[in-house]
């Protein structure tokens, strides 16, 4: 069972997430982080920046990247990661990668990205959000639970959700490169954040529903070390919320 932590706000969730990252980096200064994009991880980046940690040796791998956006586009995930994580946190840009950034053709980019992750020894801590369709990364419903980094076609719901970042829906790419569910599950620790009513159904399904490719986020149930950090709104459909609160409040000293 995933460890579910229900907190009052996204700010407090970010602070708790920053504690996990800080402990990891204190033990391993060149730790490998899996980096999510979008609005969900912003409280984590803000909390980490406030700690003034030395993250210059940390290596990073983004979950996904659009296909078809020109280099330097403000909504390419390379640009977003640089703007929202690399620069505020003092990461070393050359140590942070996004799928397809090696200059090679899109064909084969997934296999090359998998090899690059493996060459570092694998991801120590993977930061995740979850979409309203239940996707993690850009693994849309129907994605294989064993999938590797590959090209995916985005659902219209995902494109609609992301259209707020573009001038119009027509500008939102239809294809992406994304780490697969199998790739994500190879990380040693998964740290999943969700905030707001719109994520409540996806969180309930991911944490308490059946494991199914129809709800890709449910794949986290197959991982031995998962921490799900949500606010009250995102937790509103969890059947066992009272137990999660009790378990967090009564964890043993070595779990703190």
Secondary structure, DSSP 4 states (H G I P E B T S, - for coil): --EEEEES-HHHHHHHHHHHHHHHHHH-TT-EEEE--SSTTHHHHHHHHHHT---TT-EEEESEEESSPPTT-TTSHHHHHIIIIIHHHT--GGGEE-TTTTSS-STTHHHHHHHHHHHTT--SEEEE---TTS-BTTB-TT--TT--SEEEEPPHHHHHHHGGGSSSGGGS-SEEEE--HHHHHTSSEEEEEE-SGGGHHHHHHHHHS--BTTBGGGGGGG-SSEEEEEETTTTTT-TTHHHHHHHHHT--GGG-
